[in-house]
Amino acid sequence: MLNRKEKMTIRKIYIAFCNLVTVLISATSFAIAQNAPVCSSLKLERIYASLPLQCITANANGMICSEISHDKPLYICKNKQNEISQIGIRLFPKQHTDLFAPEVLNFLECTALEMLLFSGNNQRIAAKFKEYKMNWQYNNNNLGEGMFPSFAVSLKAITDEASFQLVKDSLNYSAQWDHPVFGTIRVTFPAQYSLISGKDNKELGDELGQILSVFQKSETGKDVIRTEDVANESLSQYNGAVYLKRGKSFIIPEINSHIYYQKSDVNTYKPLYSKLYQHETLVNMFLRNDMPDKQVMLDITHRKYGYTEDKYHIKLSDFVAFFSEKFETYVGFELANHPDIKAVVILYHRDFNYVNMLLVDTIENMFFENNSKIKCRMYAFIPSHNIRNLFGSNIQNSNEKEYEPLLFE
């Protein structure tokens, strides 16, 4: 039997051993934290931290992590800033990225990995689906019903043998896999960029800021407007020798994508560019990328989340070229005292139902001058249904303006 002195000695050794283990664990955790890669969003950071170490190792060696993804390859991709920008399990063959929106495909692959990390806990999976306002059905069964006992079971229907379709209505995406043996998976989720990108408001604002910051000034401005064949039946007379090609309206009629033309000769027209029609010319300059811009610069103050601001100086034609690729552009005008012109430029993302809004503040004749600057305030990622509430009766009706006869220039 140990005496009191021996017991105290053993206790001291045990305490010292515990302290040593604690220090080693803390040092290891610190080293891992120091060496952990940077992620482009808090969501990806959370998912990466949940991955078992053996899965990260397997991914680095090009192996499948069967513990989590079963027979589906896990992938971890980095962007040009060496940040982890994509994590998921591979559900789609490479050719699908050319046929469907890659952001949506990555969202589905990332979501599938998230659900697998819950290790078959249907309650946590169902809660996450509810948070995402997402419905995932397998052979017309919800999770936990009938032939859908676990999330992992449904993934058997996702192979290269399955046909895949992705459709979007005004509010939602619907994805469907049809496998000849294992049946059908049907998934619906909101067409919201914050959900699909997995980024919060601050991260989205920073993402747009990075895009805007890469624009460079061009050396020369364009001085010639090309003429074009426009079918007479697509035009309506707007005022005198000015014609209107009607576009679409965005929520309210006064914010639209109408383009204005003037007759060049008997059979051709050219986009309107005239000091006699200042508002209509400014509309054309934001809707078309072939207008003379005279090196017009946009002096943009980007209002970001948390009441922070960034400033950018971007050539108007570069701005129009970039946002014409995936956005629909609409222009309206707020009431203003002469000679002020206050325009509202709506950049509506067709795939993800959000709006970037540019509030333009200039004066007449300014944008006809060489090397002129137009002051703008930019608000990003506005839900499209909020636009009507922003303006109310402050939008100007173009029919209320008076014009002088247009002289051919």
C-alpha positions in Angstrom: 0.0 0.0 0.0 1.3 3.4 -1.0 2.2 5.9 1.7 1.1 9.6 1.6 4.4 10.8 0.2 4.3 8.2 -2.7 0.7 9.2 -3.4 1.7 12.9 -3.7 4.5 12.0 -6.0 2.3 10.0 -8.3 -0.3 12.8 -8.3 2.3 15.4 -9.2 3.5 13.2 -12.1 -0.1 12.8 -13.3 -0.8 16.5 -13.2 2.5 17.2 -15.0 1.6 14.6 -17.7 -1.9 16.2 -18.1 -0.4 19.7 -18.5 2.1 18.4 -21.1 -0.7 16.8 -23.1 -2.7 20.0 -22.9 0.3 22.0 -24.1 0.9 19.6 -27.0 -2.7 19.6 -28.0 -2.8 23.4 -27.9 0.4 23.7 -29.9 -0.9 21.2 -32.5 -4.2 23.1 -32.8 -2.3 26.4 -33.1 -0.1 24.9 -35.8 -3.1 23.5 -37.7 -4.9 26.9 -37.4 -1.8 28.7 -38.6 -1.5 26.4 -41.6 -5.2 26.2 -42.3 -6.0 27.6 -45.8 -8.0 30.7 -46.2 -11.6 30.3 -47.4 -13.5 32.8 -49.5 -16.6 32.6 -47.2 -17.5 31.8 -43.7 -19.7 29.0 -44.9 -16.8 27.3 -46.7 -14.6 27.8 -43.6 -17.2 26.0 -41.5 -17.5 23.1 -44.0 -13.7 22.8 -44.3 -13.4 22.7 -40.5 -15.9 19.8 -40.4 -14.0 17.6 -42.8 -12.2 14.7 -41.2 -8.4 15.0 -41.6 -8.3 11.8 -43.6 -10.7 13.3 -46.2 -8.5 16.3 -46.6 -5.5 14.0 -47.0 -7.4 11.8 -49.5 -8.4 14.8 -51.5 -4.8 16.0 -51.7 -3.7 12.6 -53.0 -6.6 12.4 -55.6 -8.4 9.7 -53.7 -12.0 9.2 -52.7 -12.9 9.7 -49.1 -15.3 6.9 -48.6 -16.0 7.8 -45.0 -17.9 10.8 -46.1 -18.7 10.8 -49.8 -19.0 7.0 -50.3 -18.3 6.6 -54.1 -18.4 10.3 -55.0 -15.1 12.2 -55.3 -14.6 15.0 -52.9 -13.1 18.2 -54.3 -11.5 21.3 -52.8 -10.7 24.1 -55.3 -8.9 27.4 -54.8 -9.2 30.7 -56.6 -6.5 33.1 -58.0 -6.1 34.5 -54.5 -5.2 31.0 -53.2 -8.4 30.9 -51.2 -10.6 27.9 -51.0 -13.6 28.9 -53.2 -15.3 25.6 -53.8 -15.9 22.5 -51.8 -18.3 19.7 -52.7 -18.7 16.1 -53.8 -18.6 15.6 -57.6 -22.2 15.0 -58.8 -21.8 16.3 -62.4 -19.6 15.3 -65.4 -17.3 18.1 -66.6 -19.4 18.8 -69.7 -22.4 19.9 -67.6 -20.5 23.0 -66.5 -20.9 24.2 -70.1 -24.6 23.5 -70.2 -25.8 24.8 -66.9 -25.0 27.7 -64.5 -21.8 26.5 -62.8 -22.7 28.4 -59.6 -25.9 26.3 -59.3 -24.1 23.0 -59.9 -21.5 23.9 -57.3 -24.3 24.8 -54.8 -25.9 21.4 -55.3 -22.5 19.6 -54.8 -21.6 21.7 -51.8 -25.1 21.1 -50.2 -24.8 17.4 -50.8 -21.5 17.4 -48.9 -23.0 19.4 -46.1 -25.8 16.9 -45.6 -23.3 13.9 -45.7 -21.3 15.6 -42.9 -24.3 15.3 -40.7 -23.6 11.5 -40.6 -27.2 10.4 -41.2 -28.8 12.7 -38.7 -32.1 13.2 -40.5 -33.3 15.8 -38.0 -30.2 18.1 -38.6 -30.5 17.5 -42.4 -34.2 18.4 -42.4 -33.4 21.6 -40.4 -30.7 22.6 -42.9 -33.1 22.0 -45.8 -35.7 24.2 -44.0 -33.1 26.9 -43.5 -32.3 26.9 -47.2 -36.0 26.7 -48.2 -35.0 23.6 -50.1 -36.9 20.5 -51.0 -35.0 17.3 -51.8 -37.2 14.3 -52.8 -36.2 10.8 -53.7 -38.8 8.8 -55.7 -41.5 11.3 -54.5 -40.6 10.6 -50.9 -39.4 13.2 -48.4 -36.4 12.5 -46.2 -37.2 9.7 -43.7 -40.2 8.4 -45.6 -40.7 5.2 -47.6 -37.7 4.4 -49.8 -35.8 7.5 -48.6 -34.5 6.4 -45.1 -31.3 8.5 -45.4 -29.7 11.2 -47.5 -26.9 9.0 -48.6 -29.3 6.5 -50.1 -30.7 9.1 -52.6 -27.2 9.7 -54.0 -27.2 6.3 -55.7 -29.5 7.8 -58.3 -26.8 10.4 -59.2 -24.4 8.8 -61.7 -23.3 9.4 -65.3 -26.1 7.1 -66.4 -28.8 9.4 -65.0 -30.3 12.1 -67.2 -30.2 15.6 -65.6 -32.3 18.7 -66.2 -32.2 22.1 -64.5 -35.0 24.7 -65.0 -35.8 28.1 -63.5 -39.0 30.0 -63.2 -39.3 33.5 -61.8 -38.5 32.5 -58.2 -37.1 29.0 -58.0 -34.7 26.5 -59.5 -35.7 22.9 -60.0 -33.2 20.1 -60.6 -34.0 16.5 -61.5 -32.0 13.3 -62.0 -33.6 10.3 -63.6 -31.8 7.0 -63.2 -32.9 3.9 -65.1 -32.5 1.7 -62.0 -32.4 3.8 -58.9 -35.2 6.2 -59.8 -35.7 10.0 -59.5 -34.3 12.8 -57.4 -36.1 16.1 -57.5 -34.7 19.2 -55.8 -36.2 22.7 -55.6 -34.6 25.8 -54.1 -34.9 29.6 -54.3 -33.1 31.4 -57.1 -31.3 33.7 -54.6 -27.6 34.6 -55.1 -26.9 34.8 -51.3 -28.1 31.2 -50.9 -26.4 29.8 -54.0 -23.1 31.6 -53.5 -23.1 30.8 -49.8 -22.0 34.4 -48.9 -23.4 37.0 -46.5 -24.0 40.6 -47.4 -20.5 41.7 -46.5 -18.9 39.0 -48.5 -21.1 39.7 -51.5 -20.2 43.4 -51.3 -16.5 42.6 -51.1 -16.9 40.2 -54.1 -18.4 43.0 -56.3 -15.7 45.4 -55.1 -13.0 43.0 -56.3 -14.7 42.9 -59.7 -15.1 46.6 -60.0 -11.5 47.3 -59.0 -10.0 45.4 -62.0 -11.4 47.8 -64.6 -8.8 49.7 -66.6 -9.2 52.9 -68.5 -9.2 52.6 -72.3 -6.9 54.8 -74.4 -9.4 56.3 -76.8 -13.1 57.0 -77.0 -15.4 56.0 -79.8 -16.8 58.8 -82.0 -18.9 57.0 -84.6 -22.2 55.4 -84.0 -22.9 52.6 -86.4 -26.1 52.6 -88.4 -28.2 49.5 -88.4 -31.1 48.0 -90.2 -34.1 48.2 -87.8 -37.4 46.9 -89.0 -39.9 49.8 -89.3 -42.6 47.7 -87.6 -40.4 47.4 -84.5 -40.3 51.2 -84.1 -42.8 53.7 -83.0 -42.6 57.5 -83.5 -41.4 59.0 -80.2 -41.1 62.7 -81.1 -40.6 64.2 -84.5 -37.6 62.5 -86.1 -37.0 60.3 -83.1 -38.2 56.7 -82.9 -38.6 54.4 -80.0 -37.9 50.6 -79.9 -39.8 49.4 -77.0 -38.0 47.1 -74.6 -39.2 45.6 -71.3 -40.3 47.4 -68.1 -38.9 46.5 -64.7 -41.7 46.4 -62.1 -42.9 49.9 -63.0 -43.4 51.3 -66.5 -41.1 54.3 -66.0 -38.0 52.0 -65.5 -37.5 50.3 -68.8 -35.1 49.2 -71.5 -36.5 51.3 -74.4 -33.9 52.3 -77.0 -34.1 55.6 -79.0 -33.2 56.0 -82.7 -32.9 58.7 -85.2 -33.2 58.2 -88.9 -29.9 58.2 -90.7 -31.2 57.9 -94.3 -34.2 56.4 -96.0 -33.7 52.8 -94.8 -31.4 53.0 -91.9 -31.4 54.3 -88.3 -28.8 55.0 -85.7 -29.1 55.1 -82.0 -30.0 58.6 -80.8 -27.1 60.8 -79.7 -28.2 64.4 -79.5 -27.9 67.3 -77.0 -31.5 68.0 -77.8 -32.5 64.7 -76.2 -30.3 64.5 -73.1 -32.3 61.9 -71.1 -32.8 59.6 -74.1 -29.1 59.8 -75.1 -28.0 58.9 -71.6 -30.4 55.9 -71.7 -28.8 54.7 -74.9 -25.3 55.1 -73.4 -26.2 52.7 -70.5 -28.1 50.2 -72.8 -25.7 50.0 -75.7 -21.9 49.5 -75.9 -21.5 51.1 -79.3 -22.2 54.7 -78.3 -19.6 57.5 -78.4 -18.5 57.8 -74.8 -15.8 60.5 -75.2 -13.9 58.8 -72.4 -16.8 59.3 -70.0 -15.9 58.0 -66.6 -18.2 56.8 -63.9 -17.1 58.1 -60.5 -18.8 55.4 -58.4 -19.3 55.3 -54.6 -20.1 51.8 -53.7 -22.3 51.7 -50.5 -21.5 48.4 -48.8 -22.8 46.4 -45.9 -22.0 48.0 -42.5 -22.1 51.6 -43.8 -18.7 51.3 -45.4 -17.8 52.7 -48.8 -15.4 52.0 -51.7 -14.7 54.3 -54.6 -14.1 53.3 -58.2 -13.3 55.2 -61.4 -14.6 53.1 -64.4 -15.0 53.9 -68.0 -18.7 53.9 -68.9 -18.2 51.6 -71.9 -16.3 49.1 -69.8 -19.1 49.2 -67.1 -21.8 48.6 -69.8 -19.8 45.8 -71.4 -19.4 43.9 -68.2 -22.9 44.2 -66.9 -24.5 43.4 -70.3 -23.2 39.8 -70.1 -25.4 38.4 -67.3 -27.6 41.3 -66.4 -30.7 43.0 -67.9 -30.3 46.8 -67.8 -33.2 49.2 -67.2 -33.1 53.0 -66.9 -35.5 55.5 -65.3 -35.2 59.1 -64.1 -36.0 60.8 -60.8 -37.6 64.2 -60.8 -34.9 66.9 -60.8 -34.5 70.6 -61.3 -33.0 71.9 -64.5 -30.1 71.4 -65.5 -29.7 68.4 -63.1 -30.3 64.9 -64.4 -30.9 62.1 -61.9 -31.0 58.6 -63.5 -31.8 55.3 -61.9 -29.9 52.4 -63.6 -31.2 48.9 -62.7 -28.9 45.9 -63.3 -31.1 42.8 -62.9 -29.4 39.5 -62.7 -31.4 37.1 -64.8 -30.3 33.9 -63.1 -30.3 34.9 -59.4 -33.1 37.5 -59.1 -31.2 40.4 -57.5 -30.6 43.9 -58.5 -27.5 46.2 -58.5 -28.7 49.8 -58.6 -26.8 52.8 -59.8 -28.0 56.3 -58.9 -26.6 58.6 -61.5 -26.2 62.3 -60.7 -25.1 64.6 -63.6 -26.0 67.7 -65.4 -27.1 68.4 -69.0 -24.3 68.4 -71.6 -21.8 66.8 -69.1 -21.7 63.4 -70.8 -21.1 64.9 -74.3 -17.7 66.3 -73.2 -14.3 64.7 -73.5 -13.0 63.1 -70.3 -16.1 64.0 -68.3 -17.0 62.4 -65.0 -20.4 61.2 -63.9 -21.0 60.8 -60.2 -22.8 57.6 -59.2 -23.9 55.8 -56.0 -24.1 52.0 -56.2 -26.1 49.7 -54.1 -25.7 46.0 -54.7 -27.7 42.8 -54.2 -31.1 44.4 -53.6 -34.1 42.0 -53.6 -36.0 42.9 -56.8 -39.3 43.2 -55.0 -38.0 46.2 -53.0 -37.5 48.5 -56.1 -41.1 49.8 -56.2 -40.9 50.9 -52.6 -37.6 52.8 -53.2 -39.1 55.3 -55.7 -42.8 55.7 -55.4 -43.9 58.8 -57.2 -40.4 60.3 -57.6 -39.9 58.7 -61.0 -40.2 61.0 -64.0 -42.6 60.2 -66.8 -40.9 60.9 -70.1 -44.2 62.0 -71.7 -44.1 65.1 -69.4 -41.0 66.5 -71.1 -41.0 69.0 -73.9 -38.6 68.9 -76.8 -37.3 71.1 -79.6 -37.2 69.7 -83.2 -34.3 67.3 -83.7 -31.6 68.5 -86.2 -29.6 65.8 -87.9 -26.0 66.0 -86.7 
